């Protein structure tokens, strides 16, 4: 398992970049507008992590700006922790066998979400290319929120 990023929702891109980059000293690594999701993702790295972030796409901070205004309260602006795993299906099966609910199953062979006992969302991402979709994962429904 490899730590990838932490996602935080933001309400103002310029104000956030001023804080994280100009004041805190992080470096913007990439920015993507997701038309379907109506969101902008901005990935930042600490200065000493820039080369590793270029190579591994980790460790980074993901700033997510949702185009539809939303007021964040009660920790809603904190999104999730993300970890890369060698085998998404094996990891989810092991977690499920241990009693962990798979909130968002890896239907696409690439991404799954689980939650910690305290309700922190954890994204699991397949290392390398997505695996071929397979059962029981391909038809498994979401459970709760993620």
C-alpha positions as CSV (number, residue, x, y, z in Angstrom):
1,X,0.0,0.0,0.0
2,X,1.2,3.5,-0.8
3,X,-0.1,6.8,0.5
4,X,-1.3,9.0,-2.4
5,X,-3.2,12.1,-1.4
6,X,-5.6,13.8,0.9
7,X,-8.6,15.6,-0.6
8,X,-10.0,18.9,0.8
9,X,-13.0,20.7,-0.7
10,X,-12.5,24.4,-1.2
11,X,-14.9,27.3,-1.8
12,X,-12.6,29.8,-3.5
13,X,-9.7,28.7,-5.8
14,X,-7.7,31.9,-5.7
15,X,-8.0,32.4,-2.0
16,X,-7.1,28.7,-1.4
17,X,-4.1,28.8,-3.7
18,X,-2.9,32.0,-2.1
19,X,-2.9,30.2,1.2
20,X,-1.6,26.8,0.2
21,X,1.0,28.0,-2.4
22,X,1.9,31.6,-1.6
23,X,1.8,31.4,2.1
24,X,2.3,27.7,3.0
25,X,4.8,27.2,0.1
26,X,3.2,24.2,-1.7
27,X,3.7,23.8,-5.4
28,X,0.8,23.3,-7.9
29,X,1.5,20.1,-9.8
30,X,-1.7,19.8,-11.9
31,X,-5.1,21.2,-12.5
32,X,-8.1,19.4,-14.2
33,X,-11.6,20.6,-14.9
34,X,-14.1,17.8,-14.8
35,X,-17.0,18.9,-16.9
36,X,-19.3,16.0,-16.0
37,X,-18.6,16.2,-12.2
38,X,-18.7,20.1,-12.4
39,X,-15.5,20.3,-10.4
40,X,-11.9,21.4,-10.6
41,X,-9.2,19.3,-9.1
42,X,-5.9,20.9,-8.2
43,X,-3.0,18.8,-6.9
44,X,-0.3,20.4,-4.8
45,X,3.0,19.0,-3.4
46,X,5.4,20.1,-0.7
47,X,8.6,21.5,-2.2
48,X,10.7,18.5,-1.1
49,X,8.1,16.1,-2.6
50,X,7.9,17.7,-6.1
51,X,10.1,15.2,-7.8
52,X,8.5,12.2,-6.2
53,X,5.0,13.6,-7.0
54,X,6.0,14.0,-10.6
55,X,7.2,10.4,-10.7
56,X,4.6,8.7,-8.4
57,X,1.8,11.2,-8.4
58,X,2.2,11.1,-4.6
59,X,2.3,12.4,-2.0
60,X,0.0,15.3,-2.7
61,X,-2.9,17.4,-1.5
62,X,-5.9,17.5,-3.7
63,X,-8.0,20.6,-3.6
64,X,-11.5,20.1,-5.0
65,X,-13.5,23.0,-6.1
66,X,-17.2,22.1,-6.8
67,X,-18.7,24.5,-9.4
68,X,-22.1,24.4,-7.7
69,X,-21.8,26.5,-4.5
70,X,-22.0,24.5,-1.3
71,X,-21.4,25.6,2.3
72,X,-19.1,23.2,4.1
73,X,-19.7,22.5,7.7
74,X,-19.1,19.6,10.1
75,X,-16.0,18.5,8.2
76,X,-17.7,18.2,4.8
77,X,-14.8,20.1,3.3
78,X,-12.5,17.2,4.2
79,X,-12.9,14.5,1.5
80,X,-10.9,11.4,1.8
81,X,-7.5,9.8,2.3
82,X,-6.2,7.9,-0.8
83,X,-4.0,4.8,-1.0
84,X,-2.7,2.9,-4.0
85,X,-3.0,-0.9,-3.7
86,X,-1.4,-3.7,-5.7
87,X,-4.7,-5.6,-6.3
88,X,-8.0,-3.7,-5.8
89,X,-10.1,-6.9,-5.7
90,X,-7.8,-8.7,-3.3
91,X,-7.7,-5.7,-1.0
92,X,-11.5,-5.2,-1.0
93,X,-12.1,-8.9,-0.4
94,X,-9.6,-9.0,2.5
95,X,-11.3,-5.9,4.0
96,X,-14.8,-7.3,3.5
97,X,-13.7,-10.6,5.1
98,X,-12.5,-8.6,8.1
99,X,-16.0,-7.0,8.4
100,X,-15.3,-3.7,6.7
101,X,-18.1,-2.4,4.5
102,X,-17.2,-1.6,0.9
103,X,-19.1,1.6,0.5
104,X,-18.2,2.1,-3.2
105,X,-17.2,-1.3,-4.7
106,X,-14.4,-1.4,-7.4
107,X,-16.9,-2.0,-10.2
108,X,-14.5,-0.4,-12.7
109,X,-11.5,-2.4,-11.5
110,X,-9.9,0.8,-10.4
111,X,-11.4,2.6,-7.4
112,X,-13.2,1.7,-4.2
113,X,-14.1,3.5,-1.0
114,X,-14.4,2.3,2.6
115,X,-14.7,4.2,5.8
116,X,-12.7,4.2,9.0
117,X,-14.5,3.5,12.3
118,X,-14.7,7.3,12.8
119,X,-16.4,7.8,9.4
120,X,-13.3,9.0,7.4
121,X,-13.6,8.1,3.8
122,X,-10.6,6.1,2.4
123,X,-10.2,5.8,-1.4
124,X,-8.4,2.7,-2.7
125,X,-6.9,3.0,-6.2
126,X,-5.5,0.1,-8.3
127,X,-1.8,0.4,-9.0
128,X,-1.1,0.8,-12.7
129,X,-3.9,0.2,-15.2
130,X,-7.5,-0.7,-14.1
131,X,-8.2,-4.4,-13.8
132,X,-10.9,-5.9,-16.0
133,X,-14.3,-5.6,-14.3
134,X,-15.4,-8.8,-12.7
135,X,-18.0,-10.2,-10.3
136,X,-19.1,-9.9,-7.6
137,X,-17.7,-6.4,-7.8
138,X,-19.1,-5.3,-11.2
139,X,-22.7,-5.5,-10.1
140,X,-22.3,-4.7,-6.4
141,X,-24.2,-1.6,-5.3
142,X,-22.9,1.3,-3.2
143,X,-23.6,1.0,0.5
144,X,-24.2,4.2,2.5
145,X,-22.1,7.3,1.7
146,X,-18.5,7.4,0.6
